Amino acid sequence: MSKTHLGHTARKRFGQNFLFDEYVIDQIVTAIAPKPGQNLVEIGPGLGALTEPVANLVEHLHVVELDRDLAKRLREHPFIQDKLNVIEQDALKFDFASLTQNDKLRVFGNLPYNISTPLMFHLFSFSEHIQDMHFMLQLEVVKRLCAVDGDSLYGKLSVMAQYYCAATPVVMVPPSAFKPAPKVDSAVVQLIPHATPPVELHSVSSLELTVGTAFNQRRKTIRNSLKNLISEASLNTLDIDAERRAQTLSLVEFARIANYVYEANGE
Ligand code: SAM
């Protein structure tokens, strides 16, 4: 499998797998449904597989690209350069709030798979500034984002995604749609931040701490995995059976524990 596409040699360290299947590209752009006047931002535009068709539908588009050569190509793009605000930065460190004035952001991208989970957490922290997001990810990560309690892939990413957004898989994508082809299946997920959070929290970091601690030892009962945060007696007062495992707890139940932990420890 050639690693060179449109004169650019794919860089593994930047998670570069370029889309070239026109049918898949069309399905993704249809799912995003960009309209003139919207505040659109693409993460990892690469060689422009999504950037070009989206730019053809709108007047202006922000793009965040870490690879210096690709950012340069976009700044010099023969047809769409005037529509692009090319931000040559690491999306993991980028302040997405800096792009919002009046309009919330519509964020999309075929993301570098090697940083997709930390990037999701980074973007969640800007959810109040975001109207919606459409991301191509490894299918397994999409399943994690959409998993509910009881599902085998339910974990910290699922609980935190549920807190911030409604997540729905919208397009399935085979490895053959990319150059070079990744080893795994992919899918596009739509994430729409909630207008009002589904649970009331004293602190988001307390929920992250509680969920992270419970899933770090996911095979143990929460009596054991959460013993440094909450006692069995306190779990009983919250009406949560200490014999249960993290995978069976809903967002509502995790929030109840997290609020208790916050009140007891200030965390
Ligand atoms: N959008 C293009 C496409 O669909 O063909 C490229 C997708 S490729 C999977 C991921 C893109 O993200 C590459 O262009 C890569 O250089 C860029 N990238 C990798 N790490 C990044 C980061 N930390 N911040 C911004 N862009 C990044």
Residues whose N, C-alpha, C, O or C-beta is under 5 A from the ligand:
A	BS01	SAM	F14 G15 Q16 N17 F18 L19 G44 P45 G46 L47 A49 V64 E65 L66 D67 Q89 D90 A91 L92 N110 L111 P112
